[in-house]
Structure formats: C-alpha cells, structure tokens
C-alpha cells in the first residue's frame, strides 16, 4: 500500500518537461545500446552463416544466412589458436598478479604521510603519464636487459600503470587514519597493516584493477610483435592479427573452398577470442562502481 502511494505521488510530481526528458533519454540510450550491440550481433550471425551465402549477402545482417558451424570446426582444429590461447592465459594470470603486487606496494608507500620526498616521487610518476621514452629506446632497453624474445618482455615493462597506481593510492588514503593508529598501538607492522587492514578495505578497488590489468593483457599485441620472435610464445592477439589482417590461415586446411570460408572463419575467430574476457565482467561488475568511486574521491 505504501509503495503504491509513493508510486502515485511520484507520478503526479513529474512535470511534462520531465516526461519529455525521460522519453528522450530512453530513446537516446536505446539507440546507443543498439549501436554497441549490433556489431557484436553481426559477428555472431556471420560466424554461423553458410560461407557461400554470406559472401553473396550485402547490407545489414540480423540472422545467420543459412546455418553452418563449419567455420567453428576449422577454428577449433587450428593448433595455432590453442597455442595462442595458452600463452595469453599465462600472460593474463602472471601479468595481472605482478601488476597487482607492484601497484599495491607502490600505492601503500605513496599513501604514507611520513614518507620524505613523497611529492617529488609523485611528480616523477605522473610525468610518465604524459611522456614516455618512445618505441626505439624502449626496444633497445629490452634488448640490453636481455629480455628480448622472452616472456618477461611482456610482463615486466607494464608492471605498474600510473593511472591505476593513483587510483589505488587514493583508495588507501581514503581509509580513516584512526584505524591504522589503532593497529599500530596493537603492535602491527607495515605488512600487517597492508595485508590485514588495507587490502580488505580496498578489495573493490583491487577488483577493478584486476579487471583493468586483465583486459589490457588480454588485448595486448604490439609488445609481443616487437619483442617476440619465437612463435611458440606469441599470444592469441598476434594469431588473431595474422588471421584478420595478414589473412594467414595456412594452419587451417580448408581445402578448395578456402576463399569462401575464410570470411566466416575470421568472424568465428573474433568471437572465440573475445568471449572469455567478456565472461569476466559479470563477476566483477558489482565492484566496478564502488571501486572507481573510492579511488576517485580524493586527489
């Protein structure tokens, strides 16, 4: 009854301007939603289409043209794709673990009030957000360090993102100082304060950073192209690039209908390489808004 009364009151209070705004808002957001979803839906439909009919089709695509799973059969038979999958999973897991450890340690150090020269260190860190050494100096640096053609070349250089470090530092600074003082009075050292006090209170921010770093590693391909020669170490995105841009499907023995089926194979490969990282979002979505807000309230 109370809910019904409140609903009636809200309905009465809405002015004509508010109603027009709501209708316009819903229409605009619906159009944006369609614009975002349609390319993904097109890829799904194309990947399940019969290759000959898809090649003859033009215009928008709202359902598979014919129905065939032949493209997926060829994709899943491709050993190059599975090797890229294994490498990418390794880079995502190991790289994200390194990122989180380094970011949390750096943020904890920079969030301490009694650290001498902290402002100067922050200036140097923020400087790297706007200026970098460049591609050639970076390549020479990797070569001199002996990291060229090793997996470490993809894991160590992006160990800390300045933007994510600032988010984590701000989240730690937002924790009430009295909690830390109480912990110190109870004899807690820095490791106890960090892992038993700070980490549980900032887990939403950590979850967001896991998402950021994980997606970045999953989509990363340029460092692998620069620093890796050994194909056995190439991530999935390099394999995807070879299929989409270089049109190299030599490992997919599709026989006489190679030209016909190549287009559907491309779409099937896009879908297979995209779905795993999309599945990560629902598990971290509940932390997303809270984690970002905690890290953005104080500067």
C-alpha positions in Angstrom: 0.0 0.0 0.0 2.8 2.4 1.0 4.7 1.5 -2.2 1.6 2.1 -4.3 1.0 5.5 -2.7 4.6 6.6 -3.2 4.4 5.5 -6.8 1.3 7.6 -7.4 2.9 10.6 -5.8 6.0 10.3 -7.9 3.8 10.0 -11.0 1.9 13.2 -10.0 5.1 15.2 -9.3 6.6 14.5 -12.8 6.2 17.6 -14.9 5.7 17.5 -18.7 9.3 18.6 -19.1 10.5 15.6 -17.0 8.4 13.2 -19.0 9.7 14.5 -22.3 13.3 14.3 -20.9 12.7 10.7 -19.8 11.3 9.7 -23.2 14.2 11.3 -25.0 16.7 9.8 -22.6 15.3 6.3 -23.1 15.3 6.7 -26.9 18.9 8.0 -26.9 20.2 5.3 -24.7 18.3 2.6 -26.7 20.0 3.9 -29.9 23.4 3.8 -28.2 22.7 0.3 -27.0 21.8 -0.9 -30.5 24.9 0.8 -31.9 27.1 -1.0 -29.4 25.4 -4.4 -29.7 24.8 -4.6 -33.4 28.5 -5.1 -34.5 28.8 -8.0 -32.0 25.5 -9.5 -33.2 26.7 -9.1 -36.8 29.9 -11.1 -35.9 27.8 -13.8 -34.3 25.4 -14.1 -37.3 28.3 -14.1 -39.8 30.2 -16.8 -37.9 27.2 -19.1 -38.1 26.4 -18.3 -41.7 27.0 -20.6 -44.6 30.1 -19.2 -46.3 28.8 -19.1 -49.9 25.6 -17.3 -48.9 27.4 -14.9 -46.6 29.8 -13.9 -49.4 26.8 -13.1 -51.6 25.0 -11.2 -48.9 25.2 -7.4 -48.7 23.7 -4.9 -46.2 22.8 -5.4 -42.6 22.6 -8.9 -41.1 20.1 -9.8 -38.4 20.3 -13.6 -38.5 22.7 -16.2 -40.0 22.5 -16.6 -43.7 21.8 -20.3 -43.8 23.3 -22.1 -40.8 26.7 -23.7 -40.6 29.2 -24.5 -37.9 31.9 -25.3 -40.4 33.9 -22.1 -39.5 34.0 -23.1 -35.8 35.1 -26.6 -36.7 38.0 -25.2 -38.7 38.8 -22.7 -35.9 38.8 -25.3 -33.2 41.0 -27.6 -35.3 43.7 -24.9 -35.6 46.6 -25.7 -33.3 47.9 -22.1 -33.7 44.8 -20.8 -32.0 45.1 -23.1 -29.0 48.7 -22.3 -28.6 47.9 -18.6 -28.6 45.1 -19.2 -26.0 47.5 -21.0 -23.6 50.1 -18.2 -24.0 47.5 -15.4 -23.4 46.1 -17.1 -20.3 49.7 -17.3 -18.9 50.3 -13.6 -19.7 47.0 -12.5 -18.2 47.4 -14.5 -15.0 51.1 -13.9 -14.4 51.0 -10.3 -15.7 48.0 -9.4 -13.6 49.5 -10.9 -10.5 52.7 -8.9 -11.0 50.6 -5.7 -11.7 48.5 -6.1 -8.5 51.5 -6.8 -6.3 53.6 -3.9 -7.6 50.6 -1.5 -7.7 49.5 -2.3 -4.1 53.1 -2.0 -2.7 53.7 1.3 -4.6 50.3 2.7 -3.6 50.9 1.8 0.1 54.3 3.6 0.0 52.9 6.7 -1.6 49.9 6.8 0.7 52.1 7.1 3.9 52.1 10.6 5.3 55.6 10.4 6.9 57.5 9.4 3.7 60.2 12.1 2.9 60.2 13.4 -0.7 56.8 11.8 -1.5 55.7 14.8 -3.5 58.8 14.7 -5.7 58.3 11.0 -6.3 54.7 11.6 -7.3 55.8 14.3 -9.7 58.2 11.9 -11.5 55.5 9.2 -11.6 52.8 11.5 -13.0 55.4 12.8 -15.6 55.4 9.3 -17.1 51.7 9.6 -17.8 52.3 12.3 -20.3 55.8 11.5 -21.7 57.4 8.2 -22.5 60.8 7.1 -23.7 59.5 6.1 -27.1 59.4 2.8 -29.0 63.1 2.6 -30.1 64.6 3.5 -26.7 62.2 1.0 -25.2 63.2 -1.7 -27.6 67.0 -1.0 -27.0 66.3 -1.1 -23.3 64.6 -4.5 -23.5 67.5 -5.8 -25.7 70.2 -4.6 -23.3 68.4 -6.1 -20.3 68.4 -9.5 -22.0 64.6 -9.7 -22.1 64.3 -9.8 -25.9 62.4 -12.9 -27.1 61.5 -13.9 -23.6 58.1 -13.9 -21.9 59.4 -11.4 -19.3 59.5 -8.7 -22.0 55.7 -8.8 -21.9 55.4 -9.0 -18.1 57.9 -6.6 -16.6 57.7 -3.4 -18.6 54.0 -2.8 -17.9 54.3 -3.9 -14.3 52.7 -0.7 -13.0 50.2 1.6 -14.7 50.5 5.1 -13.4 46.8 5.7 -13.7 45.9 2.6 -11.7 48.6 3.4 -9.1 47.0 6.7 -8.4 43.5 5.1 -8.1 44.9 2.6 -5.6 46.8 5.2 -3.7 43.7 7.4 -3.4 41.7 4.4 -2.2 44.2 3.8 0.6 44.3 7.4 1.6 40.5 7.4 2.0 40.8 4.9 4.9 40.4 6.5 8.3 43.8 7.2 9.9 42.5 6.2 13.3 42.2 2.5 12.1 45.9 2.5 11.3 46.8 4.2 14.5 44.8 1.6 16.5 46.6 -1.2 14.6 50.0 0.3 15.4 49.1 0.6 19.1 48.3 -3.1 18.9 51.8 -3.8 17.6 51.0 -4.2 13.8 53.9 -3.6 11.4 53.6 -2.4 7.8 52.9 -5.8 6.3 50.1 -6.5 8.8 48.6 -3.1 8.2 48.8 -3.5 4.4 47.5 -7.1 4.1 45.1 -7.3 7.1 43.8 -3.8 7.2 44.2 -2.0 3.8 43.6 -4.9 1.4 40.2 -6.0 2.9 39.0 -2.4 2.9 40.1 -1.7 -0.6 39.1 -5.0 -2.2 36.6 -3.3 -4.5 39.3 -1.1 -6.0 41.6 -4.2 -6.3 38.9 -6.0 -8.2 38.5 -3.1 -10.6 42.3 -3.0 -11.1 42.3 -6.8 -11.8 39.7 -6.1 -14.5 41.7 -3.3 -16.0 45.0 -5.1 -16.0 43.5 -8.4 -17.1 41.7 -6.8 -20.1 44.9 -4.9 -21.0 47.0 -8.1 -21.1 44.3 -10.0 -23.0 44.1 -7.3 -25.7 47.8 -6.6 -25.9 49.6 -7.5 -29.1 52.0 -4.7 -30.0 54.7 -5.5 -27.4 54.5 -9.2 -28.5 55.1 -8.1 -32.1 58.1 -6.0 -31.1 59.8 -8.2 -28.6 59.0 -11.8 -29.6 60.4 -13.8 -32.5 59.5 -17.3 -31.2 56.1 -18.2 -32.5 55.6 -20.6 -29.6 55.4 -17.6 -27.2 53.0 -15.5 -29.2 49.7 -14.5 -27.5 46.3 -15.0 -29.0 46.0 -11.5 -30.3 49.0 -12.0 -32.6 47.3 -15.1 -34.0 44.1 -13.1 -34.4 46.0 -10.3 -36.2 47.6 -12.8 -38.6 44.2 -14.2 -39.5 42.4 -10.8 -39.8 45.0 -8.5 -41.3 47.6 -10.7 -42.9 45.0 -13.3 -43.9 47.3 -16.1 -42.9 45.2 -19.2 -42.4 47.8 -21.7 -43.5 47.2 -23.9 -40.5 43.5 -24.1 -41.4 43.4 -26.7 -44.2 40.0 -25.7 -45.6 40.6 -27.3 -49.0 39.1 -26.0 -52.2 36.6 -23.7 -50.5 39.3 -21.7 -48.7 38.4 -18.4 -50.2 34.7 -18.9 -49.5 35.0 -20.0 -45.9 37.8 -17.5 -44.9 35.4 -14.7 -44.1 33.3 -16.8 -41.8 36.5 -18.2 -40.1 37.5 -14.6 -39.4 34.3 -13.9 -37.6 34.3 -17.1 -35.7 37.9 -16.4 -34.6 36.9 -13.0 -33.3 34.1 -14.5 -31.3 36.2 -17.3 -29.9 38.9 -14.9 -28.8 36.5 -12.3 -27.3 34.1 -14.4 -25.3 36.4 -15.5 -22.4 37.3 -11.9 -21.4 33.6 -10.9 -21.7 32.7 -13.6 -19.2 34.9 -11.9 -16.6 32.8 -8.7 -16.5 29.7 -10.1 -14.7 31.8 -11.4 -11.8 33.5 -8.0 -11.2 30.6 -5.7 -12.1 29.4 -5.4 -8.6 32.8 -3.9 -7.5 33.1 -1.6 -10.5 31.2 1.5 -9.4 32.2 1.3 -5.8 35.9 0.6 -6.6 36.1 3.5 -9.0 34.3 5.9 -6.7 36.6 5.1 -3.7 39.6 5.7 -5.9 38.3 9.0 -7.3 37.1 10.9 -4.2 40.4 12.3 -3.0 43.3 13.6 -5.1 
